[in-house]
Amino acid sequence: MAASSRSAREAKRRIQQMEAKRELRRDQESRRKRDNLIAAGAGAAAVVLAVVLQLTAFSGNPTEDEFAAAEAGLTSPSASASPTSSAPPSNAANIPAADTAAGKVFTGDLVLNKGALGVELDGTKAPQAAAVFRSLSEEGYFAGKTCHRLTTGESFGVLQCGSADGNGSGNPDYTWGPLENVPADNMYPAGTIAVARTGNNAYGNGTQFFIVYKDTVIPADSAGGYTVVGKVTSGLDVVSAVAAGGITPVNSDTDGAPVEPVTIDSFSLK
């Protein structure tokens, strides 16, 4: 009887051990599946996060073409970042008449603190622009003004000058138009001198201009392109040297103020 009781207890113990082992295996399997789900979830979250970061980085650092396209609207060479209407301004009395430059070519020197450039303004192709810049140069407006903006993109290289306050702001009392001699293909060859303006405004030209130091594509905005008023005839390497000095980033790693400040000593035309 005693032996039978011991055998029964031993059998029960073995059964309990087997059940305990099965329970342990079930727990382990359950934990393994749960851990796999957590890992998969973490992996999916990491992928989502990576995509979000990639999209964020992409939206914050677009390609050169996308950056140029975005700049064409508000931040391409312009006198102001605030688009206005394209109606003719009411300040015509402040603007020299186009016929004072029509059919004429003006030559002279744009002297920067980094070196001198020979320049030519074409009053045949852009009479209003040539009249404005000849008048401003005769008044001595440009002396001491800065070249506040430099772009160094692969196909977007300009130095922009002539802001009233040296930081890119325009003079609301000195705006004019219309657009003249605008490239049909949005290509501004190296050496081009073009007029900066308010985005989306054909009458948003002012006192600012930009010098193209390498072939540059600037997509037109809703108003069109940018008035080409003339060209650099000598000394373009001065601007290229400024570009080689680098920028202090503002909008991107290819657009900002020159690391070495650039000022205009004089701008003379005859």
Beta strands, then each sheet from edge to edge (+ up, - down):
strand 1: 105-112
strand 2: 115-122
strand 3: 149-151
strand 4: 157-161
strand 5: 187-188
strand 6: 192-197
strand 7: 205-214
strand 8: 216-217
strand 9: 228-234
strand 10: 247-252
strand 11: 255-258
strand 12: 264-269
sheet 1: 10+ 11- 3+ 4- 7+ 6- 9+ 2- 1+ 12-
sheet 2: 5+ 8-
end
